[in-house]
Amino acid sequence: MSTPKSGLRDRHWHSRIDELTSGSFREVVPDTTVTDAPGVRRVVLASGKVSVEAELSVTGAAWTSR
């Protein structure tokens, strides 16, 4: 298996400590950028690098290394 190494130091690829120590496993993580839920016409399922790049594209954020 091959995995991209480009995001190892990027903050978007890491969980916060409180996400790991409290709460429970979430199979689906909600998209907090959606403001008009009834207006959503398409849902895209993604994980890993594709998911991070999609989120960065929507929010306009950039890759940031620690």
C-alpha positions, 0 to 999 in steps of 0.5 A: 500500500502506498500513502501520500506523505505530503500531509504528515505535518499538516494540521488538517490531517491530525485529530485534536486531543479532545476528539480522541479522549472524549465523545464517541466514534463518528462514522460521518463527520458533518460538514460545518461549511454547509449553510443551506442543508435543504439546498444540498443536491449532491453528496461526495464521499471521500477520505484521506488526501481527497477529503482534505483537499476538498475541504481546503478547496471549499474553505480557501485554506492552504496547506500548513506545516507545523 
